Amino acid sequence: MDSLLQLLQILNAFTPLGVAALLGLALFVIIWKNPFKPMQSAVTEIKDNHLHGVVDQLENINNTLQRIEVTMGVEFSYLKARLK
């Protein structure tokens, strides 16, 4: 907790020029050094992965939901007929 308070005090002591320099440094590190390279490779792997199986799974889910809807309609009709 003390380290967090010290960090906040240091950040509070920054001048606007210091904040601009810190943001510039952060942008430089992000763009030039690219510390997120492993994360980008994972995203690229997911993006380049051929997800053709997902379409089949969605069709199966859609068919299952349609069957459930028909079954529920039949059961509701039965209950409605029994109540009359």
JOQUIPE-V256913 format. One line per field, one symbol per residue. burial: 1 if it has 16 or more other C-alpha atoms within 10 Angstrom, else 0. A space follows every 50 residues. Layout:
burial->???
This chain:
burial->00000000000000000000000000000000000000000000000000 0000000000000000000000000000000000
